[in-house]
Amino acid sequence: MLNYIDIRIKTNPNTPNTLTKTAQAKIDNILAYIISTDMMPYSIVTKDRFKMYTNALNTSYKIPSHKIMTESRIPYLYRMT
């Protein structure tokens, strides 16, 4: 079993790894799509290893809560199809 390893990607301090609200929403919708089409449990957003993985990709991304996924993002996908 792996212990926690600091695997955050180092970025140039002159170009912060920040997300716009539009980019945040786009990633949220992609995550909702993955959860719904691959039949993943909503609880994946609360798992430490998923948080570690996501943080390594972009430290500015805030993973939506289980509640946001079930009450907002997944229903949004269904309304759009």
C-alpha positions, 0 to 999 in steps of 0.5 A: 500500500502506498503512503501519501507522497507529495506529488503536486506538480510544481508550477512557475510562480509567475504563471499561477495555475488558476482556473476561471469559473467557466473552466471550473464548471467545464471540469465539473461537468466532465466529472459529472459525465464520467460519474454518470456514464461509467456508473461511478459512485458519487462518493468518489469526490470524497475519496482521499486518493481521488483528491490527491490525483486531482490536486496533482493535476491542478491545485486550483480545481475545487472538487464539487461536493457529493451534494453538488454532484447529485443536486446540480451537476448530474441533473444539469447533464440530464437536462442538456440531453 
